[in-house]
Amino acid sequence: MSKPLEGIKIIDFTHVQAGPACTQMLAWFGADVIKVERPGSGDVTRSQLRDIKDADALYFTMLNSNKRSITLDTKTAQGKEVLTKLIKEADVLVENFGPGALDRMGFSWAHINELNPGMIVASVKGFSDGHHYEDLKVYENVAQCAGGAASTTGWWDGPPTVSAAALGDSNTGMHLAIGILTAIIGRQKTGKGQKVAVSMQDAVLNLCRVKMRDQQRLDRVGYLEEYPQYPHGEFTDVVPRGGNAGGGGQPGWVLKCKGWETDPNAYIYFTIQGHAWAPICKALGKEEWINDPAYNTAEARQDKIFDIFAFIEDWLKDKTKYEAVDILRKFDIPCAPVLSMKELAECPSLRKSGSIVEVEHKQRGTYLTVGSPIKFSDLKVEITGSPLLGEHTDEILAQLGYTPEQIAEMHAAKAV
């Protein structure tokens, strides 16, 4: 079965996480992604945090599956020639260089557009063009701080906190993938390529829109009724950190279960939704709360919400997190166990759905990685191992029309 993006050729000039996450997803769906790397070293993540000596690190393998790798020195005349040929026949060039790097390489947008008017040039940036910080170098946690996530994460009496989820990197890559696909559809209508860019700050901010909502509400009324600070605490003029409170207006908290003394993840997340109040009371054996005016509305419960959570936690003390969720889900109560990365890696359901997959690698043997989070009725996404450095150099050069003699000459000149 052909894949939806078959026939789309992508020049992948990205490194580390944001760009590679973007191009990997497009490769999963059938695009021919050619990862262009520096001869001898390649993507820095090949050697970063290695667990097997002289083998590509998991950081690299988990972000570059389904791709082909070519090594290319674009500072040489031969390297520039190869890149020119690639541009002429490719559909998309994705990059996350610093500002002006492509121009200094001799491949400005004007020149690329002249070589291939249908080319889409997609860029990961730290900040948007024209931003007063546009020259600032940005990494994952920098983006989380600049995009508003850190200031609203953590405990109200502690410092801003970054998330372990890659809100700055992989999230930006997913936004860029959407932008690339949109530009491809646009080109089908106009025949023209265009520039597409996503800044890491903007991608984080896009996921913080609920907090932007809360800032406007706070500006208007001076408090946020669903935050733990209400009604007993105080608010300043900025959205506070809310601990584990639910962000959507439904009170929620992380609660201890049996074994929490020795297991750092023996917890569940429990949400008290208005329409679920009666089932919650039945599950807890507190049916008298269902019609009690002191408890039967969200407004009535708010000033005693932590007393309610304390009661639930007492109910949980003789139940494991799995036992608790198995009971609560029968009452249709929104909850979940707090799952460790080890539990997720070993989860049969995630293995069955393809969300966690085992992949063969020429150096590492079998390794574990994430599969496609997007599921299709007519597409089975197959994950293949990441390429070795320059593994497909000769193959790609031959496809561009170079003879074996010319390829050998380029190797000798260290242009590839």
For each residue, the residues with C-beta under 8 A, 3 or more apart:
1: 378 379 380
2: 6 30
3: 6 29 30 379
4: 29 30 379
5: 8 26 29 30 31
6: 2 3 30 31 32
7: 30
8: 5 26 30 31 32 91 92 184
9: 31 32 34 89 90 91 92
10: 23 26 27 31 32 33 34 90 91 92 93 94
11: 34 36 83 86 87 90 92 93 94
12: 19 20 23 33 34 35 36 67 94
13: 19 36 93 94 95 96 97
14: 18 19 20 22 23 94 95 96 124
15: 19 20 43 44 45 96
16: 19 20 43 44 45 96 169
17: 20 21 45 63 140 166 169 170 173
18: 14 21 22 96 124 168 169 170 172 173 176 200
19: 12 13 14 15 16 22 23 94 95 96 124 173 176
20: 12 14 15 16 17 23 24 35 43 45 63 64 173
21: 17 18 24 25 63 166 169 170 173 174
22: 14 18 19 25 26 94 122 124 172 173 174 176 177 180
23: 10 12 14 19 20 26 27 31 33 35 67 94 173
24: 20 21 27 28 33 63 64 65 66 67
25: 21 22 28 29 173 174 177 372
26: 5 8 10 22 23 29 31 33 177 180 181
27: 10 23 24 30 31 32 33 65 66 67
28: 24 25 65 66 372 381 382 383
29: 3 4 5 25 26 372 379 381
30: 2 3 4 5 6 7 8 27
31: 5 6 8 9 10 23 26 27 92
32: 6 8 9 10 27 68
33: 10 12 23 24 26 27 66 67 68
34: 9 10 11 12 67 68 69 70 86 90 392 396
35: 12 20 23 43 64 67 68 69 70 387
36: 11 12 13 70 71 72 83 86
37: 41 42 43 69 70 71 72 389 390
38: 41 42 71 72 73
39: 71 72 73 390 414 416
40: 71
41: 37 38 44 46 47 389
42: 37 38 46 69 71 389 390
43: 15 16 20 35 37 46 60 64
44: 15 16 41 47 48
45: 15 16 17 20 48 57 59 60 63
46: 41 42 43 56 57 60 389
47: 41 44 50 57
48: 44 45 57 59 60
49: 57 58 59
50: 47 53 55 57
51: 57 58
52: 55 363 364
53: 50
54: 363
55: 50 52 361 363 364
56: 46 60 61 361 363 364 386 388 389
57: 45 46 47 48 49 50 51 60 61
58: 49 51 61 62 367
59: 45 48 49 62 63
60: 43 45 46 48 56 57 63 64 386
61: 56 57 58 64 65 359 361 364 367 369 385 386
62: 58 59 65 367 369 370 386
63: 17 20 21 24 45 59 60 386
64: 20 24 35 43 60 61 67 69 386 387
65: 24 27 28 61 62 359 369 383 384 385 386
66: 24 27 28 33 382 383 384
67: 12 23 24 27 33 34 35 64 386 387
68: 32 33 34 35 387 391 392 395 396
69: 34 35 37 42 64 387 388 389 390 391 392 393
70: 34 35 36 37 390 392 393 396 397 416
71: 36 37 38 39 40 42 389 390 393 416
72: 36 37 38 39 79 82 83 393 415 416
73: 38 39 76 79 414 415 416
74: 79 80 83 105 106 107
75: 79
76: 73 79 80 413 414 415
77: 80 81 415
78: 81 82 409 410 413 415 416
79: 72 73 74 75 76 82 83 415 416
80: 74 76 77 83 84 105 106
81: 77 78 84 85
82: 72 78 79 85 86 397 400 410 415 416
83: 11 36 72 74 79 80 86 87 107
84: 80 81 87 88 115
85: 81 82 88 89 400 401
86: 11 34 36 82 83 89 90 396 400
87: 11 83 84 90 93 107 112 115 116 119
88: 84 85 115 116
89: 9 85 86 116 400
90: 9 10 11 34 86 87 93 116 119
91: 8 9 10 118 119 120 184
92: 8 9 10 11 31 119 120 121 122 180 183 184
93: 10 11 13 87 90 112 119 120 121 122
94: 10 11 12 13 14 19 22 23 122 123 124 176 180
95: 13 14 19 101 102 121 122 123 124
96: 13 14 15 16 18 19 123 124 125
97: 13 101 102
98: 101 137
99: 125 134 135
100: 103 104
101: 95 97 98 104 105
102: 95 97 105 107 108 109 112 121
103: 100 106 107 108
104: 100 101
105: 74 80 101 102
106: 74 80 103 111
107: 74 83 87 102 103 111 112
108: 102 103 111 112
109: 102 112 113 121 195
110: 113 114
111: 106 107 108 114 115
112: 87 93 102 107 108 109 115 116 119 121
113: 109 110 116 117 119 193
114: 110 111 117
115: 84 87 88 111 112 119
116: 87 88 89 90 112 113 119 193
117: 113 114 191 192 193
118: 91 187 191 192 193
119: 87 90 91 92 93 112 113 115 116 193
120: 91 92 93 180 183 184 187 193 194 195 196
121: 92 93 95 102 109 112 193 194 195 196
122: 22 92 93 94 95 176 179 180 183 195 196 197
123: 94 95 96 176 195 196 197 198
124: 14 18 19 22 94 95 96 172 173 176 197 198 199 200
125: 96 99 128 129 134 138 197 198 199 200
126: 133 134 136 137 138 142 143 199 200 201
127: 131 133 134 136 138 146 199 200 201
128: 125 131 134 197 199 201 202
129: 125 134 197
130: 134
131: 127 128 134 199 201
132:
133: 126 127 136 146 201
134: 99 125 126 127 128 129 130 131
135: 99
136: 126 127 133 142
137: 98 126 142
138: 125 126 127 142 143 146 168 200 201
139: 142 143 168 169
140: 17 143 144 162 166 167 168 169
141: 144 145 150 162 168
142: 126 136 137 138 139 145 146 168 200
143: 126 138 139 140 146 147 167 168 169 172 200 201 203 204
144: 140 141 147 149 150 162 163 167 168 204
145: 141 142 149 150 151 160 162
146: 127 133 138 142 143 200 201 204
147: 143 144 167 168 200 201 202 203 204 205 207 208
148: 151 152 204 205 208 211 212
149: 144 145 152 153 162 163 167 204 207 208
150: 141 144 145 153 154 160 161 162
151: 145 148 160 238 239 241
152: 148 149 208 211 239 240 241 242
153: 149 150 160 161 162 163 241
154: 150 158 159 160 161 241 243
155: 158 161 241 243
156: 228 229 233 240 241 242 243
157:
158: 154 155 161 241
159: 154
160: 145 150 151 153 154 241
161: 150 153 154 155 158 241
162: 140 141 144 145 149 150 153
163: 144 149 153 167
164:
165: 171
166: 17 21 140 169 170 171
167: 140 143 144 147 149 163 171 203 204 207
168: 18 138 139 140 141 142 143 144 147 171 172 200 203 204
169: 16 17 18 21 139 140 143 166 172 173 200
170: 17 18 21 166 173 174
171: 165 166 167 168 174 175 203 204 207
172: 18 22 124 143 168 169 175 176 198 199 200 203 204
173: 17 18 19 20 21 22 23 25 124 169 170 176 177
174: 21 22 25 170 171 177 178
175: 171 172 178 179 198 202 203 206
176: 18 19 22 94 122 123 124 172 173 179 180 196 198
177: 22 25 26 173 174 180 181
178: 174 175 181 182
179: 122 175 176 182 183 196 197 198
180: 22 26 92 94 120 122 176 177 183 184 196
181: 26 177 178 184 185
182: 178 179 185 186 196
183: 92 120 122 179 180 186 187 193 194 196
184: 8 91 92 120 180 181 187 188
185: 181 182 188 189
186: 182 183 189 190 192 194
187: 118 120 183 184 190 191 192 193 194
188: 184 185
189: 185 186
190: 186 187
191: 117 118 187
192: 117 118 186 187
193: 113 116 117 118 119 120 121 183 187
194: 120 121 183 186 187
195: 109 120 121 122 123
196: 120 121 122 123 176 179 180 182 183
197: 122 123 124 125 128 129 179
198: 123 124 125 172 175 176 179 202 203
199: 124 125 126 127 128 131 172 202 203
200: 18 124 125 126 127 138 142 143 146 147 168 169 172 203 204
201: 126 127 128 131 133 138 143 146 147 204 205
202: 128 147 175 198 199 205 206
203: 143 147 167 168 171 172 175 198 199 200 206 207
204: 143 144 146 147 148 149 167 168 171 172 200 201 207 208
205: 147 148 201 202 208 209 212
206: 175 202 203 209
207: 147 149 167 171 203 204
208: 147 148 149 152 204 205 211 212
209: 205 206 212 213
210: 213 214 247 248
211: 148 152 208 214 215 239 247
212: 148 205 208 209 215 216
213: 209 210 216 217
214: 210 211 217 218 224 239
215: 211 212 218 219 238 239
216: 212 213 219 220
217: 213 214 220 221 224
218: 214 215 221 222 223 224 235 237 238 239
219: 215 216 237
220: 216 217
221: 217 218
222: 218 235
223: 218 229 230 231 235
224: 214 217 218 227 229 230 235 239 240
225: 230 231 299 302
226: 230 245 246 249 250 251 302
227: 224 230 235 240 242 245
228: 156 233 242 243 245 305 306
229: 156 223 224 232 233 234 235 240 242
230: 223 224 225 226 227 233 235 302
231: 223 225 302 303
232: 229 303
233: 156 228 229 230
234: 229
235: 218 222 223 224 227 229 230 240
236: 240
237: 218 219
238: 151 215 218
239: 151 152 211 214 215 218 224
240: 152 156 224 227 229 235 236
241: 151 152 153 154 155 156 158 160 161
242: 152 156 227 228 229 245 247
243: 154 155 156 228 253
244: 252 253 254 269
245: 226 227 228 242 251 252 253
246: 226 249 250 251 252 271
247: 210 211 242
248: 210
249: 226 246
250: 226 246 271 272 273 274 334
251: 226 245 246 271 272 298 301 302 305
252: 244 245 246 269 270 271 272 334
253: 243 244 245 269 270 306 309
254: 244 267 268 269 270 338
255: 267 268 269 270 309 312 313 316
256: 260 266 267 313 316 317
257: 260 266 267 268 316 317 319 320 321 324
258: 266 316 317 318 319 320 321 323
259: 262 263 266 320
260: 256 257 263 264 266 267
261:
262: 259 266
263: 259 260 266
264: 260
265: 321 338 339 340 343
266: 256 257 258 259 260 262 263 320 321 338
267: 254 255 256 257 260 321 337 338
268: 254 255 257 316 321 324 325 328 335 336 337 338
269: 244 252 253 254 255 335 336 338
270: 252 253 254 255 309 312 328 333 334 335
271: 246 250 251 252 276 333 334 335
272: 250 251 252 276 277 280 301 305 308
273: 250 276 277 334
274: 250 277 297 298
275:
276: 271 272 273 279 280 331 332 333 334
277: 272 273 274 280 281 289 290 295 296
278: 281 282 290
279: 276 282 283 331 332 333
280: 272 276 277 283 284 331 333
281: 277 278 284 286 287 288 289 290
282: 278 279 285 287 290 331
283: 279 280 327 328 330 331 333
284: 280 281 311 312 315
285: 282 315
286: 281 289 311
287: 281 282 290
288: 281 291 292
289: 277 281 286 292 295 296
290: 277 278 281 282 287 295 296
291: 288 296
292: 288 289 295 296
293: 296 297 300
294: 300 304
295: 277 289 290 292 300 301 304 308
296: 277 289 290 291 292 293 300
297: 274 293 300 301
298: 251 274 301 302
299: 225 302
300: 293 294 295 296 297 303
301: 251 272 295 297 298 304 305 308
302: 225 226 230 231 251 298 299 305
303: 231 232 300
304: 294 295 301 307 308
305: 228 251 272 301 302 308 309
306: 228 253 309 310
307: 304 310 311
308: 272 295 301 304 305 311 312
309: 253 255 270 305 306 312 313
310: 306 307 313 314
311: 284 286 307 308 314 315
312: 255 270 284 308 309 315 316
313: 255 256 309 310 316 317
314: 310 311 317
315: 284 285 311 312 319
316: 255 256 257 258 268 312 313 319 324
317: 256 257 258 313 314
318: 258
319: 257 258 315 316 323 324 327
320: 257 258 259 266 323 324
321: 257 258 265 266 267 268 324 325 337 338
322: 325 326 337
323: 258 319 320 326 327
324: 257 268 316 319 320 321 327 328 335 337
325: 268 321 322 328 329 335 336 337
326: 322 323 329 330
327: 283 319 323 324 330 331
328: 268 270 283 324 325 331 333 335
329: 325 326 332 333 335
330: 283 326 327
331: 276 279 280 282 283 327 328
332: 276 279 329
333: 270 271 276 279 280 283 328 329
334: 250 252 270 271 273 276
335: 268 269 270 271 324 325 328 329
336: 268 269 325 339
337: 267 268 321 322 324 325
338: 254 265 266 267 268 269 321
339: 265 336 343 344 347
340: 265 343 344
341: 344 345
342: 345 346
343: 265 339 340 346 347
344: 339 340 341 347 350 356
345: 341 342 356 368
346: 342 343
347: 339 343 344 350 351 356
348: 351 352
349: 352 353
350: 344 347 353 355 356
351: 347 348 354 355 356 357
352: 348 349
353: 349 350 371 375
354: 351 357 371 372 375 380 381 383
355: 350 351 370 371 372 373
356: 344 345 347 350 351 368 369 370 371
357: 351 354 368 369 370 371 383
358: 366 367 368
359: 61 65 366 367 368 369 383 384 385
360: 365 366 385
361: 55 56 61 364 365 366 367 385 386
362: 385 388
363: 52 54 55 56 388
364: 52 55 56 61 361 367
365: 360 361
366: 358 359 360 361
367: 58 61 62 358 359 361 364
368: 345 356 357 358 359
369: 61 62 65 356 357 359 383
370: 62 355 356 357 373
371: 353 354 355 356 357 381 383
372: 25 28 29 354 355 375 381 383
373: 355 370
374: 381
375: 353 354 372
376: 379 380 381
377:
378: 1
379: 1 3 4 29 376
380: 1 354 376
381: 28 29 354 371 372 374 376
382: 28 66
383: 28 65 66 354 357 359 369 371 372
384: 65 66 359
385: 61 65 359 360 361 362
386: 56 60 61 62 63 64 65 67 361
387: 35 64 67 68 69 391 392
388: 56 69 362 363 391
389: 37 41 42 46 56 69 71
390: 37 39 42 69 70 71 393 416
391: 68 69 387 388
392: 34 68 69 70 387 395 396
393: 69 70 71 72 390 396 397 416
394: 397 398 407
395: 68 392 398 399
396: 34 68 70 86 392 393 399 400
397: 70 82 393 394 400 402 406 407 410 416
398: 394 395 401 402 404 407
399: 395 396
400: 82 85 86 89 396 397
401: 85 398
402: 397 398 406 407 410
403: 406 407
404: 398 407 408
405: 408 409
406: 397 402 403 409 410
407: 394 397 398 402 403 404 410 411 416
408: 404 405 411 412
409: 78 405 406 412 413
410: 78 82 397 402 406 407 413 415 416
411: 407 408 414 415 416
412: 408 409
413: 76 78 409 410
414: 39 73 76 411
415: 72 73 76 77 78 79 82 410 411
416: 39 70 71 72 73 78 79 82 390 393 397 407 410 411
